[in-house]
Amino acid sequence: MWIGWIPEVPEVSCKENTQEVLLQTLVEKLHETLVAVDEAWEQQFEKDVKAGHLDDLRKEALANLRAGKCIDL
């Protein structure tokens, strides 16, 4: 029995019969977890935009752009 986990992502851990299967399962679970985190972040961002929570940041960014405080990267 092989046991594996990713310390930086506590949600990702598993047990498998072989090392090869364990590594593949860890990769799959890590991918699923990262996709879920990304989707949750995007949903929260959309809610914050709709609720106007980012309006002050937008105004500040536009003011800085108009004042020439921005550069092209």
Predicted model as a PDB file, atoms N, CA, C, CB and O in Angstrom, pLDDT in the B-factor column:
MODEL        1                                                                  
ATOM      1  N   MET A   1       0.848  -1.182   0.000  1.00 96.00           N  
ATOM      2  CA  MET A   1       0.000   0.000   0.000  1.00 96.00           C  
ATOM      3  C   MET A   1       0.890   1.240   0.000  1.00 96.00           C  
ATOM      4  CB  MET A   1      -0.963   0.001   1.225  1.00 96.00           C  
ATOM      5  O   MET A   1       1.818   1.346   0.802  1.00 96.00           O  
ATOM      6  N   TRP A   2       0.607   2.158  -0.886  1.00 97.00           N  
ATOM      7  CA  TRP A   2       1.329   3.424  -0.985  1.00 97.00           C  
ATOM      8  C   TRP A   2       0.405   4.549  -0.521  1.00 97.00           C  
ATOM      9  CB  TRP A   2       1.832   3.676  -2.448  1.00 97.00           C  
ATOM     10  O   TRP A   2      -0.763   4.605  -0.904  1.00 97.00           O  
ATOM     11  N   ILE A   3       0.938   5.434   0.300  1.00 98.00           N  
ATOM     12  CA  ILE A   3       0.179   6.578   0.806  1.00 98.00           C  
ATOM     13  C   ILE A   3       0.901   7.841   0.370  1.00 98.00           C  
ATOM     14  CB  ILE A   3       0.020   6.524   2.369  1.00 98.00           C  
ATOM     15  O   ILE A   3       2.123   7.935   0.486  1.00 98.00           O  
ATOM     16  N   GLY A   4       0.148   8.811  -0.132  1.00 97.00           N  
ATOM     17  CA  GLY A   4       0.775  10.051  -0.580  1.00 97.00           C  
ATOM     18  C   GLY A   4      -0.117  11.246  -0.310  1.00 97.00           C  
ATOM     19  O   GLY A   4      -1.335  11.120  -0.178  1.00 97.00           O  
ATOM     20  N   TRP A   5       0.511  12.404  -0.231  1.00 97.00           N  
ATOM     21  CA  TRP A   5      -0.206  13.650  -0.012  1.00 97.00           C  
ATOM     22  C   TRP A   5       0.649  14.799  -0.503  1.00 97.00           C  
ATOM     23  CB  TRP A   5      -0.574  13.832   1.478  1.00 97.00           C  
ATOM     24  O   TRP A   5       1.842  14.643  -0.764  1.00 97.00           O  
ATOM     25  N   ILE A   6       0.022  15.946  -0.622  1.00 97.00           N  
ATOM     26  CA  ILE A   6       0.725  17.159  -1.015  1.00 97.00           C  
ATOM     27  C   ILE A   6       0.586  18.131   0.149  1.00 97.00           C  
ATOM     28  CB  ILE A   6       0.155  17.768  -2.364  1.00 97.00           C  
ATOM     29  O   ILE A   6      -0.494  18.683   0.359  1.00 97.00           O  
ATOM     30  N   PRO A   7       1.661  18.353   0.916  1.00 96.00           N  
ATOM     31  CA  PRO A   7       1.574  19.169   2.131  1.00 96.00           C  
ATOM     32  C   PRO A   7       1.007  20.568   1.905  1.00 96.00           C  
ATOM     33  CB  PRO A   7       2.928  19.289   2.744  1.00 96.00           C  
ATOM     34  O   PRO A   7       0.284  21.084   2.757  1.00 96.00           O  
ATOM     35  N   GLU A   8       1.322  21.180   0.779  1.00 96.00           N  
ATOM     36  CA  GLU A   8       0.857  22.538   0.495  1.00 96.00           C  
ATOM     37  C   GLU A   8      -0.633  22.590   0.170  1.00 96.00           C  
ATOM     38  CB  GLU A   8       1.646  23.123  -0.655  1.00 96.00           C  
ATOM     39  O   GLU A   8      -1.240  23.660   0.212  1.00 96.00           O  
ATOM     40  N   VAL A   9      -1.222  21.444  -0.152  1.00 95.00           N  
ATOM     41  CA  VAL A   9      -2.643  21.367  -0.494  1.00 95.00           C  
ATOM     42  C   VAL A   9      -3.237  20.217   0.327  1.00 95.00           C  
ATOM     43  CB  VAL A   9      -2.863  21.148  -2.057  1.00 95.00           C  
ATOM     44  O   VAL A   9      -3.348  19.097  -0.174  1.00 95.00           O  
ATOM     45  N   PRO A  10      -3.617  20.481   1.575  1.00 92.00           N  
ATOM     46  CA  PRO A  10      -4.037  19.408   2.482  1.00 92.00           C  
ATOM     47  C   PRO A  10      -5.209  18.560   1.980  1.00 92.00           C  
ATOM     48  CB  PRO A  10      -4.404  19.999   3.793  1.00 92.00           C  
ATOM     49  O   PRO A  10      -5.380  17.421   2.416  1.00 92.00           O  
ATOM     50  N   GLU A  11      -6.002  19.098   1.083  1.00 93.00           N  
ATOM     51  CA  GLU A  11      -7.143  18.337   0.559  1.00 93.00           C  
ATOM     52  C   GLU A  11      -6.705  17.176  -0.337  1.00 93.00           C  
ATOM     53  CB  GLU A  11      -8.071  19.261  -0.220  1.00 93.00           C  
ATOM     54  O   GLU A  11      -7.502  16.287  -0.639  1.00 93.00           O  
ATOM     55  N   VAL A  12      -5.440  17.187  -0.760  1.00 97.00           N  
ATOM     56  CA  VAL A  12      -4.969  16.186  -1.714  1.00 97.00           C  
ATOM     57  C   VAL A  12      -4.150  15.119  -0.987  1.00 97.00           C  
ATOM     58  CB  VAL A  12      -4.127  16.849  -2.834  1.00 97.00           C  
ATOM     59  O   VAL A  12      -2.997  15.339  -0.616  1.00 97.00           O  
ATOM     60  N   SER A  13      -4.774  13.967  -0.796  1.00 96.00           N  
ATOM     61  CA  SER A  13      -4.095  12.813  -0.217  1.00 96.00           C  
ATOM     62  C   SER A  13      -4.820  11.562  -0.699  1.00 96.00           C  
ATOM     63  CB  SER A  13      -4.064  12.888   1.355  1.00 96.00           C  
ATOM     64  O   SER A  13      -6.002  11.610  -1.038  1.00 96.00           O  
ATOM     65  N   CYS A  14      -4.098  10.440  -0.726  1.00 96.00           N  
ATOM     66  CA  CYS A  14      -4.730   9.209  -1.175  1.00 96.00           C  
ATOM     67  C   CYS A  14      -3.871   7.997  -0.836  1.00 96.00           C  
ATOM     68  CB  CYS A  14      -4.994   9.266  -2.677  1.00 96.00           C  
ATOM     69  O   CYS A  14      -2.711   8.120  -0.443  1.00 96.00           O  
ATOM     70  N   LYS A  15      -4.472   6.832  -1.000  1.00 97.00           N  
ATOM     71  CA  LYS A  15      -3.799   5.541  -0.835  1.00 97.00           C  
ATOM     72  C   LYS A  15      -4.040   4.742  -2.103  1.00 97.00           C  
ATOM     73  CB  LYS A  15      -4.316   4.766   0.437  1.00 97.00           C  
ATOM     74  O   LYS A  15      -5.153   4.711  -2.627  1.00 97.00           O  
ATOM     75  N   GLU A  16      -3.001   4.103  -2.586  1.00 98.00           N  
ATOM     76  CA  GLU A  16      -3.138   3.262  -3.779  1.00 98.00           C  
ATOM     77  C   GLU A  16      -2.257   2.021  -3.621  1.00 98.00           C  
ATOM     78  CB  GLU A  16      -2.751   4.056  -5.073  1.00 98.00           C  
ATOM     79  O   GLU A  16      -1.390   1.968  -2.749  1.00 98.00           O  
ATOM     80  N   ASN A  17      -2.489   1.047  -4.461  1.00 97.00           N  
ATOM     81  CA  ASN A  17      -1.749  -0.215  -4.375  1.00 97.00           C  
ATOM     82  C   ASN A  17      -0.336  -0.139  -4.936  1.00 97.00           C  
ATOM     83  CB  ASN A  17      -2.501  -1.285  -5.094  1.00 97.00           C  
ATOM     84  O   ASN A  17       0.544  -0.888  -4.513  1.00 97.00           O  
ATOM     85  N   THR A  18      -0.116   0.775  -5.898  1.00 97.00           N  
ATOM     86  CA  THR A  18       1.227   0.887  -6.487  1.00 97.00           C  
ATOM     87  C   THR A  18       1.661   2.351  -6.493  1.00 97.00           C  
ATOM     88  CB  THR A  18       1.254   0.303  -7.936  1.00 97.00           C  
ATOM     89  O   THR A  18       0.839   3.266  -6.430  1.00 97.00           O  
ATOM     90  N   GLN A  19       2.964   2.540  -6.570  1.00 97.00           N  
ATOM     91  CA  GLN A  19       3.510   3.900  -6.603  1.00 97.00           C  
ATOM     92  C   GLN A  19       3.040   4.631  -7.862  1.00 97.00           C  
ATOM     93  CB  GLN A  19       5.057   3.868  -6.546  1.00 97.00           C  
ATOM     94  O   GLN A  19       2.694   5.811  -7.806  1.00 97.00           O  
ATOM     95  N   GLU A  20       3.030   3.943  -8.975  1.00 97.00           N  
ATOM     96  CA  GLU A  20       2.623   4.562 -10.238  1.00 97.00           C  
ATOM     97  C   GLU A  20       1.180   5.064 -10.172  1.00 97.00           C  
ATOM     98  CB  GLU A  20       2.778   3.565 -11.392  1.00 97.00           C  
ATOM     99  O   GLU A  20       0.886   6.186 -10.585  1.00 97.00           O  
ATOM    100  N   VAL A  21       0.287   4.225  -9.649  1.00 98.00           N  
ATOM    101  CA  VAL A  21      -1.113   4.621  -9.542  1.00 98.00           C  
ATOM    102  C   VAL A  21      -1.264   5.750  -8.524  1.00 98.00           C  
ATOM    103  CB  VAL A  21      -1.991   3.413  -9.144  1.00 98.00           C  
ATOM    104  O   VAL A  21      -2.058   6.668  -8.727  1.00 98.00           O  
ATOM    105  N   LEU A  22      -0.507   5.685  -7.438  1.00 98.00           N  
ATOM    106  CA  LEU A  22      -0.552   6.741  -6.432  1.00 98.00           C  
ATOM    107  C   LEU A  22      -0.183   8.090  -7.039  1.00 98.00           C  
ATOM    108  CB  LEU A  22       0.388   6.411  -5.269  1.00 98.00           C  
ATOM    109  O   LEU A  22      -0.890   9.078  -6.840  1.00 98.00           O  
ATOM    110  N   LEU A  23       0.917   8.132  -7.774  1.00 97.00           N  
ATOM    111  CA  LEU A  23       1.353   9.398  -8.372  1.00 97.00           C  
ATOM    112  C   LEU A  23       0.327   9.931  -9.359  1.00 97.00           C  
ATOM    113  CB  LEU A  23       2.698   9.219  -9.071  1.00 97.00           C  
ATOM    114  O   LEU A  23       0.068  11.134  -9.395  1.00 97.00           O  
ATOM    115  N   GLN A  24      -0.255   9.055 -10.154  1.00 98.00           N  
ATOM    116  CA  GLN A  24      -1.274   9.491 -11.117  1.00 98.00           C  
ATOM    117  C   GLN A  24      -2.506  10.013 -10.390  1.00 98.00           C  
ATOM    118  CB  GLN A  24      -1.664   8.332 -12.060  1.00 98.00           C  
ATOM    119  O   GLN A  24      -3.084  11.022 -10.796  1.00 98.00           O  
ATOM    120  N   THR A  25      -2.912   9.336  -9.319  1.00 97.00           N  
ATOM    121  CA  THR A  25      -4.073   9.774  -8.545  1.00 97.00           C  
ATOM    122  C   THR A  25      -3.807  11.124  -7.888  1.00 97.00           C  
ATOM    123  CB  THR A  25      -4.434   8.730  -7.479  1.00 97.00           C  
ATOM    124  O   THR A  25      -4.685  11.986  -7.863  1.00 97.00           O  
ATOM    125  N   LEU A  26      -2.594  11.312  -7.355  1.00 97.00           N  
ATOM    126  CA  LEU A  26      -2.240  12.602  -6.760  1.00 97.00           C  
ATOM    127  C   LEU A  26      -2.315  13.726  -7.789  1.00 97.00           C  
ATOM    128  CB  LEU A  26      -0.835  12.540  -6.154  1.00 97.00           C  
ATOM    129  O   LEU A  26      -2.826  14.808  -7.502  1.00 97.00           O  
ATOM    130  N   VAL A  27      -1.809  13.465  -8.971  1.00 97.00           N  
ATOM    131  CA  VAL A  27      -1.858  14.466 -10.040  1.00 97.00           C  
ATOM    132  C   VAL A  27      -3.302  14.818 -10.363  1.00 97.00           C  
ATOM    133  CB  VAL A  27      -1.137  13.954 -11.305  1.00 97.00           C  
ATOM    134  O   VAL A  27      -3.643  15.995 -10.480  1.00 97.00           O  
ATOM    135  N   GLU A  28      -4.151  13.812 -10.509  1.00 98.00           N  
ATOM    136  CA  GLU A  28      -5.554  14.047 -10.840  1.00 98.00           C  
ATOM    137  C   GLU A  28      -6.272  14.819  -9.733  1.00 98.00           C  
ATOM    138  CB  GLU A  28      -6.263  12.721 -11.095  1.00 98.00           C  
ATOM    139  O   GLU A  28      -7.015  15.762 -10.008  1.00 98.00           O  
ATOM    140  N   LYS A  29      -6.050  14.417  -8.490  1.00 98.00           N  
ATOM    141  CA  LYS A  29      -6.706  15.102  -7.370  1.00 98.00           C  
ATOM    142  C   LYS A  29      -6.209  16.531  -7.222  1.00 98.00           C  
ATOM    143  CB  LYS A  29      -6.473  14.338  -6.070  1.00 98.00           C  
ATOM    144  O   LYS A  29      -6.992  17.429  -6.911  1.00 98.00           O  
ATOM    145  N   LEU A  30      -4.914  16.751  -7.441  1.00 98.00           N  
ATOM    146  CA  LEU A  30      -4.379  18.111  -7.380  1.00 98.00           C  
ATOM    147  C   LEU A  30      -5.021  18.975  -8.449  1.00 98.00           C  
ATOM    148  CB  LEU A  30      -2.850  18.107  -7.547  1.00 98.00           C  
ATOM    149  O   LEU A  30      -5.433  20.102  -8.174  1.00 98.00           O  
ATOM    150  N   HIS A  31      -5.110  18.460  -9.655  1.00 98.00           N  
ATOM    151  CA  HIS A  31      -5.732  19.210 -10.748  1.00 98.00           C  
ATOM    152  C   HIS A  31      -7.178  19.553 -10.411  1.00 98.00           C  
ATOM    153  CB  HIS A  31      -5.670  18.407 -12.058  1.00 98.00           C  
ATOM    154  O   HIS A  31      -7.592  20.702 -10.566  1.00 98.00           O  
ATOM    155  N   GLU A  32      -7.951  18.572  -9.952  1.00 97.00           N  
ATOM    156  CA  GLU A  32      -9.351  18.809  -9.595  1.00 97.00           C  
ATOM    157  C   GLU A  32      -9.469  19.868  -8.501  1.00 97.00           C  
ATOM    158  CB  GLU A  32     -10.012  17.502  -9.134  1.00 97.00           C  
ATOM    159  O   GLU A  32     -10.340  20.736  -8.565  1.00 97.00           O  
ATOM    160  N   THR A  33      -8.601  19.797  -7.508  1.00 97.00           N  
ATOM    161  CA  THR A  33      -8.647  20.756  -6.402  1.00 97.00           C  
ATOM    162  C   THR A  33      -8.305  22.154  -6.880  1.00 97.00           C  
ATOM    163  CB  THR A  33      -7.689  20.337  -5.287  1.00 97.00           C  
ATOM    164  O   THR A  33      -8.974  23.116  -6.500  1.00 97.00           O  
ATOM    165  N   LEU A  34      -7.277  22.286  -7.705  1.00 97.00           N  
ATOM    166  CA  LEU A  34      -6.889  23.604  -8.195  1.00 97.00           C  
ATOM    167  C   LEU A  34      -7.960  24.208  -9.097  1.00 97.00           C  
ATOM    168  CB  LEU A  34      -5.570  23.515  -8.946  1.00 97.00           C  
ATOM    169  O   LEU A  34      -8.200  25.414  -9.050  1.00 97.00           O  
ATOM    170  N   VAL A  35      -8.599  23.388  -9.906  1.00 98.00           N  
ATOM    171  CA  VAL A  35      -9.694  23.877 -10.756  1.00 98.00           C  
ATOM    172  C   VAL A  35     -10.848  24.362  -9.882  1.00 98.00           C  
ATOM    173  CB  VAL A  35     -10.181  22.765 -11.730  1.00 98.00           C  
ATOM    174  O   VAL A  35     -11.430  25.413 -10.151  1.00 98.00           O  
ATOM    175  N   ALA A  36     -11.183  23.599  -8.829  1.00 97.00           N  
ATOM    176  CA  ALA A  36     -12.276  23.998  -7.940  1.00 97.00           C  
ATOM    177  C   ALA A  36     -11.956  25.312  -7.229  1.00 97.00           C  
ATOM    178  CB  ALA A  36     -12.554  22.897  -6.909  1.00 97.00           C  
ATOM    179  O   ALA A  36     -12.827  26.171  -7.094  1.00 97.00           O  
ATOM    180  N   VAL A  37     -10.724  25.470  -6.780  1.00 96.00           N  
ATOM    181  CA  VAL A  37     -10.316  26.716  -6.108  1.00 96.00           C  
ATOM    182  C   VAL A  37     -10.403  27.883  -7.081  1.00 96.00           C  
ATOM    183  CB  VAL A  37      -8.874  26.596  -5.542  1.00 96.00           C  
ATOM    184  O   VAL A  37     -10.880  28.959  -6.720  1.00 96.00           O  
ATOM    185  N   ASP A  38      -9.946  27.677  -8.309  1.00 97.00           N  
ATOM    186  CA  ASP A  38      -9.993  28.734  -9.322  1.00 97.00           C  
ATOM    187  C   ASP A  38     -11.435  29.132  -9.632  1.00 97.00           C  
ATOM    188  CB  ASP A  38      -9.285  28.276 -10.608  1.00 97.00           C  
ATOM    189  O   ASP A  38     -11.745  30.319  -9.728  1.00 97.00           O  
ATOM    190  N   GLU A  39     -12.305  28.153  -9.785  1.00 98.00           N  
ATOM    191  CA  GLU A  39     -13.708  28.447 -10.081  1.00 98.00           C  
ATOM    192  C   GLU A  39     -14.373  29.200  -8.924  1.00 98.00           C  
ATOM    193  CB  GLU A  39     -14.474  27.145 -10.372  1.00 98.00           C  
ATOM    194  O   GLU A  39     -15.145  30.133  -9.149  1.00 98.00           O  
ATOM    195  N   ALA A  40     -14.073  28.797  -7.697  1.00 98.00           N  
ATOM    196  CA  ALA A  40     -14.642  29.487  -6.532  1.00 98.00           C  
ATOM    197  C   ALA A  40     -14.140  30.922  -6.474  1.00 98.00           C  
ATOM    198  CB  ALA A  40     -14.286  28.742  -5.224  1.00 98.00           C  
ATOM    199  O   ALA A  40     -14.906  31.831  -6.154  1.00 98.00           O  
ATOM    200  N   TRP A  41     -12.851  31.140  -6.781  1.00 97.00           N  
ATOM    201  CA  TRP A  41     -12.286  32.493  -6.774  1.00 97.00           C  
ATOM    202  C   TRP A  41     -12.981  33.347  -7.830  1.00 97.00           C  
ATOM    203  CB  TRP A  41     -10.752  32.455  -7.029  1.00 97.00           C  
ATOM    204  O   TRP A  41     -13.339  34.493  -7.561  1.00 97.00           O  
ATOM    205  N   GLU A  42     -13.172  32.802  -9.017  1.00 98.00           N  
ATOM    206  CA  GLU A  42     -13.820  33.565 -10.082  1.00 98.00           C  
ATOM    207  C   GLU A  42     -15.261  33.912  -9.742  1.00 98.00           C  
ATOM    208  CB  GLU A  42     -13.775  32.787 -11.381  1.00 98.00           C  
ATOM    209  O   GLU A  42     -15.718  35.018 -10.032  1.00 98.00           O  
ATOM    210  N   GLN A  43     -15.978  32.982  -9.131  1.00 98.00           N  
ATOM    211  CA  GLN A  43     -17.360  33.263  -8.725  1.00 98.00           C  
ATOM    212  C   GLN A  43     -17.397  34.376  -7.679  1.00 98.00           C  
ATOM    213  CB  GLN A  43     -18.034  31.987  -8.170  1.00 98.00           C  
ATOM    214  O   GLN A  43     -18.236  35.273  -7.755  1.00 98.00           O  
ATOM    215  N   GLN A  44     -16.488  34.319  -6.702  1.00 98.00           N  
ATOM    216  CA  GLN A  44     -16.448  35.358  -5.677  1.00 98.00           C  
ATOM    217  C   GLN A  44     -16.082  36.705  -6.291  1.00 98.00           C  
ATOM    218  CB  GLN A  44     -15.447  34.987  -4.572  1.00 98.00           C  
ATOM    219  O   GLN A  44     -16.645  37.732  -5.913  1.00 98.00           O  
ATOM    220  N   PHE A  45     -15.140  36.707  -7.237  1.00 97.00           N  
ATOM    221  CA  PHE A  45     -14.740  37.935  -7.910  1.00 97.00           C  
ATOM    222  C   PHE A  45     -15.932  38.562  -8.625  1.00 97.00           C  
ATOM    223  CB  PHE A  45     -13.603  37.661  -8.905  1.00 97.00           C  
ATOM    224  O   PHE A  45     -16.154  39.769  -8.528  1.00 97.00           O  
ATOM    225  N   GLU A  46     -16.702  37.737  -9.347  1.00 97.00           N  
ATOM    226  CA  GLU A  46     -17.885  38.235 -10.054  1.00 97.00           C  
ATOM    227  C   GLU A  46     -18.902  38.831  -9.078  1.00 97.00           C  
ATOM    228  CB  GLU A  46     -18.536  37.104 -10.866  1.00 97.00           C  
ATOM    229  O   GLU A  46     -19.485  39.880  -9.352  1.00 97.00           O  
ATOM    230  N   LYS A  47     -19.112  38.166  -7.945  1.00 97.00           N  
ATOM    231  CA  LYS A  47     -20.037  38.694  -6.934  1.00 97.00           C  
ATOM    232  C   LYS A  47     -19.549  40.040  -6.408  1.00 97.00           C  
ATOM    233  CB  LYS A  47     -20.196  37.694  -5.767  1.00 97.00           C  
ATOM    234  O   LYS A  47     -20.333  40.973  -6.234  1.00 97.00           O  
ATOM    235  N   ASP A  48     -18.231  40.130  -6.156  1.00 97.00           N  
ATOM    236  CA  ASP A  48     -17.668  41.379  -5.645  1.00 97.00           C  
ATOM    237  C   ASP A  48     -17.811  42.511  -6.658  1.00 97.00           C  
ATOM    238  CB  ASP A  48     -16.197  41.187  -5.283  1.00 97.00           C  
ATOM    239  O   ASP A  48     -18.105  43.647  -6.285  1.00 97.00           O  
ATOM    240  N   VAL A  49     -17.603  42.204  -7.934  1.00 95.00           N  
ATOM    241  CA  VAL A  49     -17.756  43.219  -8.985  1.00 95.00           C  
ATOM    242  C   VAL A  49     -19.202  43.695  -9.034  1.00 95.00           C  
ATOM    243  CB  VAL A  49     -17.324  42.657 -10.370  1.00 95.00           C  
ATOM    244  O   VAL A  49     -19.461  44.899  -9.038  1.00 95.00           O  
ATOM    245  N   LYS A  50     -20.142  42.760  -9.071  1.00 97.00           N  
ATOM    246  CA  LYS A  50     -21.564  43.117  -9.142  1.00 97.00           C  
ATOM    247  C   LYS A  50     -22.016  43.899  -7.918  1.00 97.00           C  
ATOM    248  CB  LYS A  50     -22.414  41.864  -9.291  1.00 97.00           C  
ATOM    249  O   LYS A  50     -22.892  44.757  -8.023  1.00 97.00           O  
ATOM    250  N   ALA A  51     -21.433  43.615  -6.763  1.00 97.00           N  
ATOM    251  CA  ALA A  51     -21.813  44.303  -5.525  1.00 97.00           C  
ATOM    252  C   ALA A  51     -21.126  45.660  -5.381  1.00 97.00           C  
ATOM    253  CB  ALA A  51     -21.479  43.432  -4.323  1.00 97.00           C  
ATOM    254  O   ALA A  51     -21.423  46.417  -4.458  1.00 97.00           O  
ATOM    255  N   GLY A  52     -20.198  45.965  -6.306  1.00 96.00           N  
ATOM    256  CA  GLY A  52     -19.525  47.255  -6.264  1.00 96.00           C  
ATOM    257  C   GLY A  52     -18.348  47.321  -5.305  1.00 96.00           C  
ATOM    258  O   GLY A  52     -17.852  48.407  -5.007  1.00 96.00           O  
ATOM    259  N   HIS A  53     -17.898  46.177  -4.823  1.00 96.00           N  
ATOM    260  CA  HIS A  53     -16.804  46.158  -3.853  1.00 96.00           C  
ATOM    261  C   HIS A  53     -15.458  46.573  -4.452  1.00 96.00           C  
ATOM    262  CB  HIS A  53     -16.682  44.780  -3.258  1.00 96.00           C  
ATOM    263  O   HIS A  53     -14.513  46.861  -3.717  1.00 96.00           O  
ATOM    264  N   LEU A  54     -15.371  46.603  -5.770  1.00 96.00           N  
ATOM    265  CA  LEU A  54     -14.112  46.951  -6.416  1.00 96.00           C  
ATOM    266  C   LEU A  54     -14.151  48.330  -7.072  1.00 96.00           C  
ATOM    267  CB  LEU A  54     -13.763  45.908  -7.448  1.00 96.00           C  
ATOM    268  O   LEU A  54     -13.200  48.726  -7.747  1.00 96.00           O  
ATOM    269  N   ASP A  55     -15.228  49.048  -6.878  1.00 97.00           N  
ATOM    270  CA  ASP A  55     -15.386  50.351  -7.516  1.00 97.00           C  
ATOM    271  C   ASP A  55     -14.281  51.327  -7.121  1.00 97.00           C  
ATOM    272  CB  ASP A  55     -16.734  50.937  -7.163  1.00 97.00           C  
ATOM    273  O   ASP A  55     -13.772  52.048  -7.980  1.00 97.00           O  
ATOM    274  N   ASP A  56     -13.902  51.368  -5.856  1.00 96.00           N  
ATOM    275  CA  ASP A  56     -12.858  52.289  -5.412  1.00 96.00           C  
ATOM    276  C   ASP A  56     -11.520  51.969  -6.078  1.00 96.00           C  
ATOM    277  CB  ASP A  56     -12.714  52.235  -3.887  1.00 96.00           C  
ATOM    278  O   ASP A  56     -10.771  52.872  -6.447  1.00 96.00           O  
ATOM    279  N   LEU A  57     -11.226  50.670  -6.227  1.00 95.00           N  
ATOM    280  CA  LEU A  57      -9.984  50.286  -6.907  1.00 95.00           C  
ATOM    281  C   LEU A  57     -10.002  50.707  -8.373  1.00 95.00           C  
ATOM    282  CB  LEU A  57      -9.762  48.773  -6.801  1.00 95.00           C  
ATOM    283  O   LEU A  57      -8.995  51.165  -8.913  1.00 95.00           O  
ATOM    284  N   ARG A  58     -11.168  50.544  -9.010  1.00 93.00           N  
ATOM    285  CA  ARG A  58     -11.302  50.953 -10.415  1.00 93.00           C  
ATOM    286  C   ARG A  58     -11.083  52.448 -10.558  1.00 93.00           C  
ATOM    287  CB  ARG A  58     -12.687  50.567 -10.967  1.00 93.00           C  
ATOM    288  O   ARG A  58     -10.373  52.895 -11.459  1.00 93.00           O  
ATOM    289  N   LYS A  59     -11.696  53.224  -9.665  1.00 95.00           N  
ATOM    290  CA  LYS A  59     -11.539  54.679  -9.721  1.00 95.00           C  
ATOM    291  C   LYS A  59     -10.082  55.087  -9.504  1.00 95.00           C  
ATOM    292  CB  LYS A  59     -12.436  55.354  -8.672  1.00 95.00           C  
ATOM    293  O   LYS A  59      -9.569  55.972 -10.188  1.00 95.00           O  
ATOM    294  N   GLU A  60      -9.430  54.443  -8.560  1.00 96.00           N  
ATOM    295  CA  GLU A  60      -8.019  54.752  -8.291  1.00 96.00           C  
ATOM    296  C   GLU A  60      -7.141  54.405  -9.491  1.00 96.00           C  
ATOM    297  CB  GLU A  60      -7.530  53.992  -7.047  1.00 96.00           C  
ATOM    298  O   GLU A  60      -6.237  55.164  -9.839  1.00 96.00           O  
ATOM    299  N   ALA A  61      -7.404  53.266 -10.122  1.00 93.00           N  
ATOM    300  CA  ALA A  61      -6.627  52.861 -11.290  1.00 93.00           C  
ATOM    301  C   ALA A  61      -6.830  53.835 -12.447  1.00 93.00           C  
ATOM    302  CB  ALA A  61      -7.012  51.442 -11.721  1.00 93.00           C  
ATOM    303  O   ALA A  61      -5.867  54.193 -13.124  1.00 93.00           O  
ATOM    304  N   LEU A  62      -8.072  54.269 -12.684  1.00 93.00           N  
ATOM    305  CA  LEU A  62      -8.335  55.240 -13.743  1.00 93.00           C  
ATOM    306  C   LEU A  62      -7.664  56.579 -13.453  1.00 93.00           C  
ATOM    307  CB  LEU A  62      -9.837  55.438 -13.915  1.00 93.00           C  
ATOM    308  O   LEU A  62      -7.137  57.218 -14.364  1.00 93.00           O  
ATOM    309  N   ALA A  63      -7.680  57.004 -12.199  1.00 96.00           N  
ATOM    310  CA  ALA A  63      -7.011  58.254 -11.829  1.00 96.00           C  
ATOM    311  C   ALA A  63      -5.511  58.152 -12.063  1.00 96.00           C  
ATOM    312  CB  ALA A  63      -7.294  58.603 -10.359  1.00 96.00           C  
ATOM    313  O   ALA A  63      -4.890  59.094 -12.555  1.00 96.00           O  
ATOM    314  N   ASN A  64      -4.928  57.007 -11.710  1.00 95.00           N  
ATOM    315  CA  ASN A  64      -3.496  56.834 -11.929  1.00 95.00           C  
ATOM    316  C   ASN A  64      -3.167  56.800 -13.414  1.00 95.00           C  
ATOM    317  CB  ASN A  64      -3.007  55.557 -11.254  1.00 95.00           C  
ATOM    318  O   ASN A  64      -2.131  57.319 -13.830  1.00 95.00           O  
ATOM    319  N   LEU A  65      -4.029  56.200 -14.210  1.00 92.00           N  
ATOM    320  CA  LEU A  65      -3.822  56.161 -15.662  1.00 92.00           C  
ATOM    321  C   LEU A  65      -3.873  57.573 -16.238  1.00 92.00           C  
ATOM    322  CB  LEU A  65      -4.884  55.264 -16.344  1.00 92.00           C  
ATOM    323  O   LEU A  65      -3.007  57.959 -17.024  1.00 92.00           O  
ATOM    324  N   ARG A  66      -4.873  58.329 -15.852  1.00 94.00           N  
ATOM    325  CA  ARG A  66      -5.018  59.700 -16.348  1.00 94.00           C  
ATOM    326  C   ARG A  66      -3.868  60.601 -15.897  1.00 94.00           C  
ATOM    327  CB  ARG A  66      -6.343  60.285 -15.879  1.00 94.00           C  
ATOM    328  O   ARG A  66      -3.496  61.538 -16.604  1.00 94.00           O  
ATOM    329  N   ALA A  67      -3.308  60.317 -14.721  1.00 96.00           N  
ATOM    330  CA  ALA A  67      -2.198  61.122 -14.196  1.00 96.00           C  
ATOM    331  C   ALA A  67      -0.849  60.678 -14.757  1.00 96.00           C  
ATOM    332  CB  ALA A  67      -2.170  61.044 -12.675  1.00 96.00           C  
ATOM    333  O   ALA A  67       0.189  61.236 -14.400  1.00 96.00           O  
ATOM    334  N   GLY A  68      -0.862  59.683 -15.627  1.00 94.00           N  
ATOM    335  CA  GLY A  68       0.387  59.226 -16.244  1.00 94.00           C  
ATOM    336  C   GLY A  68       1.250  58.375 -15.328  1.00 94.00           C  
ATOM    337  O   GLY A  68       2.454  58.252 -15.554  1.00 94.00           O  
ATOM    338  N   LYS A  69       0.667  57.798 -14.321  1.00 94.00           N  
ATOM    339  CA  LYS A  69       1.414  57.005 -13.359  1.00 94.00           C  
ATOM    340  C   LYS A  69       1.524  55.530 -13.778  1.00 94.00           C  
ATOM    341  CB  LYS A  69       0.759  57.108 -11.996  1.00 94.00           C  
ATOM    342  O   LYS A  69       2.040  54.710 -13.018  1.00 94.00           O  
ATOM    343  N   CYS A  70       1.050  55.198 -14.959  1.00 89.00           N  
ATOM    344  CA  CYS A  70       1.084  53.825 -15.431  1.00 89.00           C  
ATOM    345  C   CYS A  70       2.056  53.699 -16.598  1.00 89.00           C  
ATOM    346  CB  CYS A  70      -0.322  53.359 -15.845  1.00 89.00           C  
ATOM    347  O   CYS A  70       2.270  54.649 -17.351  1.00 89.00           O  
ATOM    348  N   ILE A  71       2.639  52.518 -16.734  1.00 84.00           N  
ATOM    349  CA  ILE A  71       3.528  52.250 -17.864  1.00 84.00           C  
ATOM    350  C   ILE A  71       3.084  50.949 -18.537  1.00 84.00           C  
ATOM    351  CB  ILE A  71       5.025  52.159 -17.399  1.00 84.00           C  
ATOM    352  O   ILE A  71       2.497  50.074 -17.901  1.00 84.00           O  
ATOM    353  N   ASP A  72       3.374  50.843 -19.818  1.00 79.00           N  
ATOM    354  CA  ASP A  72       3.100  49.600 -20.535  1.00 79.00           C  
ATOM    355  C   ASP A  72       4.138  48.580 -20.144  1.00 79.00           C  
ATOM    356  CB  ASP A  72       3.092  49.817 -22.067  1.00 79.00           C  
ATOM    357  O   ASP A  72       5.329  48.880 -20.062  1.00 79.00           O  
ATOM    358  N   LEU A  73       3.679  47.388 -19.906  1.00 83.00           N  
ATOM    359  CA  LEU A  73       4.618  46.299 -19.558  1.00 83.00           C  
ATOM    360  C   LEU A  73       4.920  45.458 -20.761  1.00 83.00           C  
ATOM    361  CB  LEU A  73       4.053  45.415 -18.442  1.00 83.00           C  
ATOM    362  O   LEU A  73       5.686  44.499 -20.667  1.00 83.00           O  
TER     363      LEU A  73                                                      
ENDMDL                                                                          
END                                                                             
